[in-house]
Amino acid sequence: MRFDLLAFYGGPDQVMTITSGIASLVGFLLIFWHKLVNAFFRLIGRVPKTTDAESKSNPTTKTPS
């Protein structure tokens, strides 16, 4: 048996700690995803397009009558 490969073994106690950390980071990103995307677009100077529902509910748009 090769004992140098035993150094790469990750037991359940180590793997569950890592996956729990990854899951908490993904959850944080999912909660604040909209704010992160808006901050990114403001940083690069591009405004994201509005959806159809937002444009219909906005009465200040200049549409021909």
C-alpha positions as CSV (number, residue, x, y, z in Angstrom):
1,M,0.0,0.0,0.0
2,R,1.2,3.5,-0.8
3,F,1.2,5.7,2.3
4,D,1.9,8.9,0.4
5,L,-1.6,8.7,-1.2
6,L,-3.1,8.6,2.3
7,A,-2.2,12.3,2.7
8,F,-4.9,13.1,0.1
9,Y,-7.7,11.4,2.0
10,G,-10.4,13.7,3.1
11,G,-12.7,12.3,5.7
12,P,-16.4,13.2,6.2
13,D,-15.5,15.7,8.9
14,Q,-13.3,17.6,6.6
15,V,-15.5,17.4,3.5
16,M,-18.7,18.4,5.2
17,T,-16.9,21.5,6.6
18,I,-15.8,22.6,3.1
19,T,-19.2,21.9,1.5
20,S,-21.0,23.8,4.3
21,G,-18.8,26.8,3.6
22,I,-19.4,26.6,-0.1
23,A,-23.2,26.4,0.5
24,S,-23.2,29.4,2.7
25,L,-21.3,31.4,0.1
26,V,-23.7,30.4,-2.7
27,G,-26.7,31.2,-0.4
28,F,-25.2,34.7,0.3
29,L,-24.8,35.2,-3.5
30,L,-28.3,34.1,-4.2
31,I,-29.8,36.5,-1.6
32,F,-27.9,39.5,-2.9
33,W,-27.5,38.6,-6.5
34,H,-29.6,41.5,-7.8
35,K,-27.6,44.1,-5.9
36,L,-24.3,42.6,-7.0
37,V,-25.3,42.7,-10.7
38,N,-26.5,46.3,-10.4
39,A,-23.2,47.3,-8.7
40,F,-21.2,45.6,-11.4
41,F,-23.2,47.4,-14.2
42,R,-22.7,50.7,-12.4
43,L,-19.0,50.0,-12.1
44,I,-18.6,49.4,-15.8
45,G,-21.0,52.2,-16.7
46,R,-23.8,50.2,-18.3
47,V,-27.4,50.3,-17.2
48,P,-29.3,47.1,-17.5
49,K,-32.4,47.1,-19.7
50,T,-35.8,47.4,-18.1
51,T,-38.3,44.6,-18.5
52,D,-41.7,45.1,-20.2
53,A,-43.6,45.1,-16.9
54,E,-41.5,47.9,-15.6
55,S,-41.9,50.0,-18.7
56,K,-45.7,49.5,-18.8
57,S,-46.0,50.6,-15.1
58,N,-44.0,53.7,-15.6
59,P,-46.4,56.5,-16.8
60,T,-43.5,59.0,-17.3
61,T,-42.3,57.4,-20.5
62,K,-42.9,59.4,-23.7
63,T,-45.0,57.2,-25.9
64,P,-47.0,58.6,-28.8
65,S,-50.7,58.8,-28.2
